[in-house]
Amino acid sequence: MKLRLLHIRFLIVMAGIFFNLALCGQTIPSGPLSIPVYHPVVLNPAYAGSKDFTNIGFTSKAIKNPYHQILSFHKRLASSSGNFSKFGLGSYTFLEQLDQSWNTGLAIAGSYHYTLDASRVHNLSGGAALKGIFNIPKSSDEDIGDSLSTTFTPDMDLGLYYYGPSAFAGISVTSLFDLSRGYHLYGGYKFLLNRNLSIVLEPSLLVSLNDSTMGEPIEQITPYLKLYMQNFYVGTYIKSNHLFALFFQYQFPRFYTGVFLEFPWKGYLNDDNIIFELSVGINLGMEKQKILQHRHW
């Protein structure tokens, strides 16, 4: 009962953020930077409820404009018998500070999970998210006129997601009704290197396209690589435009923290070409898993 009350309070807080922070925006923070690492439900609503614990995560961008923050949540709903049901719930809200305006929005996602085998370790889920996005100017200018007026954009995301003991793959469409509609394909595989030490190597691939980049899909491919070592992982990727990233996450007993750093692998480093993000979160219910499997988090 206390856990359910915590979930309800969390959703109320997220709704309060949405309606009271002078909400604004047209799209989610661009990149997608660390979103596939720390907030995959933003890219694919079918991801909601794919873990056997409740996840709440927060990420803040600390260097290089535009600054942004993302708060996300997802869980599998319980059935009347106390076991997991076939339904998942997710949500996220973001706030992005631009030069002349604020972008922000709130999305609520729902998913349905279908078991593909008798042992219930291979699953396919489908999900949809409804979101409202606002753009509000920081100040008014009579010379600019109506161009600084507040705008509101309702939108929708759709996705499919497969997940099993080792492999995962998802396809989704974000901002379905927007001119900058996004198409995302994300998948990977976990290679168990050492069972006793819980060492797992996870290569994955993300392809993110929009209507303007459809003609050059090769340049939009981002390969990721993660190395899990019990409660810790470290990861990297290299983009086609000479960008390199390092990120990691450490799981404490009650919460986790992570760091994401992106920079060019050629030339000099400065505040204009370095992206630095901090992430924190909690996983509710992980201690109740019958078998603690590090490779599944």
C-alpha positions as a Python dict, from the first residue, in 0.01 Angstrom:
ca = {
    (1, 'M'): (0, 0, 0),
    (2, 'K'): (280, 244, 87),
    (3, 'L'): (447, 169, -247),
    (4, 'R'): (126, 242, -441),
    (5, 'L'): (81, 570, -253),
    (6, 'L'): (438, 663, -347),
    (7, 'H'): (362, 598, -714),
    (8, 'I'): (48, 813, -699),
    (9, 'R'): (234, 1098, -530),
    (10, 'F'): (508, 1077, -790),
    (11, 'L'): (259, 1113, -1076),
    (12, 'I'): (96, 1410, -900),
    (13, 'V'): (437, 1576, -865),
    (14, 'M'): (509, 1523, -1233),
    (15, 'A'): (173, 1673, -1326),
    (16, 'G'): (249, 1968, -1100),
    (17, 'I'): (578, 2024, -1277),
    (18, 'F'): (396, 2020, -1609),
    (19, 'F'): (136, 2281, -1518),
    (20, 'N'): (335, 2510, -1290),
    (21, 'L'): (679, 2557, -1455),
    (22, 'A'): (560, 2778, -1742),
    (23, 'L'): (570, 2476, -1969),
    (24, 'C'): (709, 2508, -2316),
    (25, 'G'): (848, 2318, -2613),
    (26, 'Q'): (814, 2154, -2952),
    (27, 'T'): (1026, 1839, -2924),
    (28, 'I'): (1210, 1643, -2659),
    (29, 'P'): (1566, 1761, -2590),
    (30, 'S'): (1762, 1694, -2907),
    (31, 'G'): (2045, 1456, -2945),
    (32, 'P'): (1915, 1219, -2824),
    (33, 'L'): (2236, 1224, -2618),
    (34, 'S'): (2195, 1007, -2307),
    (35, 'I'): (1824, 934, -2355),
    (36, 'P'): (1882, 576, -2484),
    (37, 'V'): (2112, 514, -2187),
    (38, 'Y'): (1909, 657, -1898),
    (39, 'H'): (1556, 722, -2035),
    (40, 'P'): (1468, 472, -2312),
    (41, 'V'): (1095, 518, -2246),
    (42, 'V'): (1133, 862, -2408),
    (43, 'L'): (1227, 697, -2738),
    (44, 'N'): (990, 401, -2718),
    (45, 'P'): (671, 392, -2504),
    (46, 'A'): (662, 10, -2533),
    (47, 'Y'): (968, 1, -2303),
    (48, 'A'): (747, 101, -2008),
    (49, 'G'): (706, -192, -1769),
    (50, 'S'): (974, -410, -1931),
    (51, 'K'): (1168, -437, -1602),
    (52, 'D'): (1060, -634, -1294),
    (53, 'F'): (1102, -326, -1076),
    (54, 'T'): (986, 35, -1074),
    (55, 'N'): (1234, 284, -1216),
    (56, 'I'): (1243, 658, -1145),
    (57, 'G'): (1529, 852, -1305),
    (58, 'F'): (1642, 1213, -1339),
    (59, 'T'): (1909, 1355, -1570),
    (60, 'S'): (2038, 1712, -1590),
    (61, 'K'): (2260, 1861, -1859),
    (62, 'A'): (2526, 2079, -1695),
    (63, 'I'): (2747, 2206, -1980),
    (64, 'K'): (2664, 2356, -2322),
    (65, 'N'): (2337, 2519, -2421),
    (66, 'P'): (2056, 2431, -2441),
    (67, 'Y'): (2043, 2314, -2080),
    (68, 'H'): (1777, 2055, -2005),
    (69, 'Q'): (1643, 1821, -1739),
    (70, 'I'): (1448, 1498, -1788),
    (71, 'L'): (1247, 1312, -1523),
    (72, 'S'): (1110, 969, -1617),
    (73, 'F'): (921, 684, -1454),
    (74, 'H'): (799, 340, -1557),
    (75, 'K'): (670, 23, -1393),
    (76, 'R'): (473, -294, -1458),
    (77, 'L'): (127, -280, -1304),
    (78, 'A'): (28, -551, -1057),
    (79, 'S'): (-271, -781, -1100),
    (80, 'S'): (-534, -855, -836),
    (81, 'S'): (-333, -1162, -728),
    (82, 'G'): (-26, -949, -661),
    (83, 'N'): (172, -1078, -960),
    (84, 'F'): (265, -870, -1263),
    (85, 'S'): (-15, -794, -1505),
    (86, 'K'): (23, -752, -1881),
    (87, 'F'): (12, -373, -1857),
    (88, 'G'): (292, -122, -1806),
    (89, 'L'): (280, 247, -1720),
    (90, 'G'): (537, 514, -1795),
    (91, 'S'): (575, 889, -1789),
    (92, 'Y'): (833, 1158, -1844),
    (93, 'T'): (860, 1533, -1824),
    (94, 'F'): (1137, 1759, -1950),
    (95, 'L'): (1244, 2121, -1929),
    (96, 'E'): (1478, 2275, -2187),
    (97, 'Q'): (1621, 2627, -2169),
    (98, 'L'): (1680, 2790, -2508),
    (99, 'D'): (1815, 3136, -2587),
    (100, 'Q'): (1474, 3305, -2621),
    (101, 'S'): (1226, 3052, -2488),
    (102, 'W'): (1159, 2753, -2266),
    (103, 'N'): (1063, 2408, -2399),
    (104, 'T'): (886, 2163, -2175),
    (105, 'G'): (628, 1889, -2184),
    (106, 'L'): (474, 1586, -2022),
    (107, 'A'): (407, 1241, -2169),
    (108, 'I'): (202, 953, -2029),
    (109, 'A'): (275, 610, -2180),
    (110, 'G'): (86, 282, -2160),
    (111, 'S'): (205, -59, -2279),
    (112, 'Y'): (78, -414, -2320),
    (113, 'H'): (321, -705, -2268),
    (114, 'Y'): (267, -1039, -2439),
    (115, 'T'): (463, -1347, -2327),
    (116, 'L'): (614, -1546, -2615),
    (117, 'D'): (706, -1864, -2424),
    (118, 'A'): (589, -2078, -2133),
    (119, 'S'): (881, -1972, -1911),
    (120, 'R'): (785, -1605, -1960),
    (121, 'V'): (1135, -1483, -2032),
    (122, 'H'): (1074, -1375, -2393),
    (123, 'N'): (827, -1090, -2429),
    (124, 'L'): (687, -855, -2690),
    (125, 'S'): (525, -527, -2590),
    (126, 'G'): (339, -255, -2774),
    (127, 'G'): (296, 95, -2636),
    (128, 'A'): (163, 442, -2703),
    (129, 'A'): (228, 776, -2537),
    (130, 'L'): (21, 1092, -2536),
    (131, 'K'): (215, 1411, -2473),
    (132, 'G'): (157, 1782, -2451),
    (133, 'I'): (443, 2018, -2537),
    (134, 'F'): (462, 2394, -2480),
    (135, 'N'): (687, 2673, -2602),
    (136, 'I'): (681, 2996, -2399),
    (137, 'P'): (906, 3297, -2468),
    (138, 'K'): (1131, 3427, -2192),
    (139, 'S'): (1041, 3790, -2267),
    (140, 'S'): (820, 3994, -2498),
    (141, 'D'): (936, 4224, -2775),
    (142, 'E'): (689, 4453, -2949),
    (143, 'D'): (901, 4457, -3265),
    (144, 'I'): (874, 4079, -3296),
    (145, 'G'): (502, 4073, -3221),
    (146, 'D'): (310, 3746, -3232),
    (147, 'S'): (623, 3539, -3303),
    (148, 'L'): (685, 3528, -2925),
    (149, 'S'): (339, 3402, -2834),
    (150, 'T'): (303, 3079, -2638),
    (151, 'T'): (237, 2769, -2847),
    (152, 'F'): (100, 2429, -2747),
    (153, 'T'): (154, 2108, -2943),
    (154, 'P'): (-30, 1785, -2857),
    (155, 'D'): (141, 1478, -2995),
    (156, 'M'): (173, 1101, -2977),
    (157, 'D'): (440, 826, -2983),
    (158, 'L'): (401, 461, -3089),
    (159, 'G'): (637, 166, -3044),
    (160, 'L'): (705, -207, -3034),
    (161, 'Y'): (968, -368, -2811),
    (162, 'Y'): (1106, -721, -2775),
    (163, 'Y'): (1307, -819, -2467),
    (164, 'G'): (1446, -1147, -2340),
    (165, 'P'): (1726, -1281, -2120),
    (166, 'S'): (1996, -1168, -2363),
    (167, 'A'): (1855, -980, -2663),
    (168, 'F'): (1639, -671, -2698),
    (169, 'A'): (1511, -469, -2993),
    (170, 'G'): (1260, -190, -3044),
    (171, 'I'): (1112, 23, -3319),
    (172, 'S'): (917, 342, -3261),
    (173, 'V'): (780, 661, -3408),
    (174, 'T'): (795, 975, -3194),
    (175, 'S'): (612, 1305, -3247),
    (176, 'L'): (370, 1133, -3483),
    (177, 'F'): (183, 1453, -3576),
    (178, 'D'): (487, 1682, -3595),
    (179, 'L'): (677, 1790, -3905),
    (180, 'S'): (996, 1669, -3733),
    (181, 'R'): (860, 1316, -3680),
    (182, 'G'): (1127, 1077, -3548),
    (183, 'Y'): (1187, 713, -3642),
    (184, 'H'): (1397, 500, -3406),
    (185, 'L'): (1538, 149, -3428),
    (186, 'Y'): (1729, 27, -3124),
    (187, 'G'): (1858, -320, -3042),
    (188, 'G'): (2138, -509, -2875),
    (189, 'Y'): (2264, -834, -2725),
    (190, 'K'): (2415, -923, -2386),
    (191, 'F'): (2714, -1160, -2394),
    (192, 'L'): (2775, -1327, -2059),
    (193, 'L'): (3154, -1332, -2012),
    (194, 'N'): (3173, -1447, -1649),
    (195, 'R'): (2873, -1572, -1453),
    (196, 'N'): (3037, -1568, -1110),
    (197, 'L'): (3155, -1207, -1146),
    (198, 'S'): (2843, -1102, -1343),
    (199, 'I'): (3054, -959, -1626),
    (200, 'V'): (2843, -891, -1935),
    (201, 'L'): (2934, -721, -2264),
    (202, 'E'): (2645, -546, -2440),
    (203, 'P'): (2688, -408, -2793),
    (204, 'S'): (2385, -221, -2927),
    (205, 'L'): (2287, -3, -3218),
    (206, 'L'): (2062, 303, -3242),
    (207, 'V'): (1930, 446, -3568),
    (208, 'S'): (1738, 772, -3525),
    (209, 'L'): (1594, 936, -3835),
    (210, 'N'): (1357, 1220, -3913),
    (211, 'D'): (1203, 1341, -4238),
    (212, 'S'): (1508, 1556, -4319),
    (213, 'T'): (1767, 1278, -4263),
    (214, 'M'): (1587, 990, -4438),
    (215, 'G'): (1822, 1020, -4735),
    (216, 'E'): (2137, 960, -4525),
    (217, 'P'): (2057, 677, -4279),
    (218, 'I'): (2418, 556, -4252),
    (219, 'E'): (2523, 883, -4091),
    (220, 'Q'): (2249, 848, -3828),
    (221, 'I'): (2371, 511, -3694),
    (222, 'T'): (2521, 520, -3345),
    (223, 'P'): (2690, 203, -3209),
    (224, 'Y'): (2693, 166, -2830),
    (225, 'L'): (2904, -62, -2614),
    (226, 'K'): (2845, -137, -2244),
    (227, 'L'): (3049, -349, -2005),
    (228, 'Y'): (2862, -461, -1691),
    (229, 'M'): (3054, -567, -1381),
    (230, 'Q'): (2807, -660, -1105),
    (231, 'N'): (2664, -327, -983),
    (232, 'F'): (2863, -109, -1224),
    (233, 'Y'): (2877, -52, -1597),
    (234, 'V'): (3081, 167, -1828),
    (235, 'G'): (2986, 248, -2186),
    (236, 'T'): (3084, 438, -2496),
    (237, 'Y'): (2980, 530, -2848),
    (238, 'I'): (3134, 700, -3151),
    (239, 'K'): (2918, 902, -3392),
    (240, 'S'): (2984, 958, -3761),
    (241, 'N'): (3037, 1332, -3700),
    (242, 'H'): (3350, 1261, -3492),
    (243, 'L'): (3173, 1271, -3154),
    (244, 'F'): (3283, 1038, -2877),
    (245, 'A'): (3101, 959, -2552),
    (246, 'L'): (3181, 796, -2220),
    (247, 'F'): (2915, 711, -1964),
    (248, 'F'): (2877, 495, -1657),
    (249, 'Q'): (2629, 400, -1388),
    (250, 'Y'): (2670, 253, -1040),
    (251, 'Q'): (2392, 76, -851),
    (252, 'F'): (2386, 139, -476),
    (253, 'P'): (2148, -68, -258),
    (254, 'R'): (1868, 191, -280),
    (255, 'F'): (1959, 421, -568),
    (256, 'Y'): (2192, 465, -864),
    (257, 'T'): (2396, 745, -1014),
    (258, 'G'): (2553, 798, -1353),
    (259, 'V'): (2762, 1037, -1561),
    (260, 'F'): (2745, 1103, -1935),
    (261, 'L'): (3018, 1291, -2124),
    (262, 'E'): (3024, 1364, -2499),
    (263, 'F'): (3305, 1545, -2680),
    (264, 'P'): (3477, 1553, -3024),
    (265, 'W'): (3758, 1301, -3064),
    (266, 'K'): (3947, 1543, -3287),
    (267, 'G'): (4061, 1897, -3206),
    (268, 'Y'): (4064, 2098, -2884),
    (269, 'L'): (3810, 2063, -2602),
    (270, 'N'): (3623, 2362, -2460),
    (271, 'D'): (3287, 2452, -2304),
    (272, 'D'): (3128, 2483, -2649),
    (273, 'N'): (3192, 2127, -2764),
    (274, 'I'): (3163, 1925, -2441),
    (275, 'I'): (2830, 1787, -2318),
    (276, 'F'): (2818, 1681, -1953),
    (277, 'E'): (2515, 1520, -1788),
    (278, 'L'): (2449, 1383, -1441),
    (279, 'S'): (2187, 1116, -1374),
    (280, 'V'): (2037, 983, -1050),
    (281, 'G'): (1748, 750, -980),
    (282, 'I'): (1594, 478, -769),
    (283, 'N'): (1478, 126, -852),
    (284, 'L'): (1188, 31, -625),
    (285, 'G'): (1137, -339, -566),
    (286, 'M'): (1472, -472, -691),
    (287, 'E'): (1537, -626, -350),
    (288, 'K'): (1218, -835, -391),
    (289, 'Q'): (1338, -1016, -702),
    (290, 'K'): (1350, -1390, -649),
    (291, 'I'): (1686, -1414, -826),
    (292, 'L'): (1904, -1103, -842),
    (293, 'Q'): (2040, -1095, -1197),
    (294, 'H'): (2278, -803, -1256),
    (295, 'R'): (2262, -860, -1630),
    (296, 'H'): (1895, -759, -1640),
    (297, 'W'): (1918, -406, -1501),
}
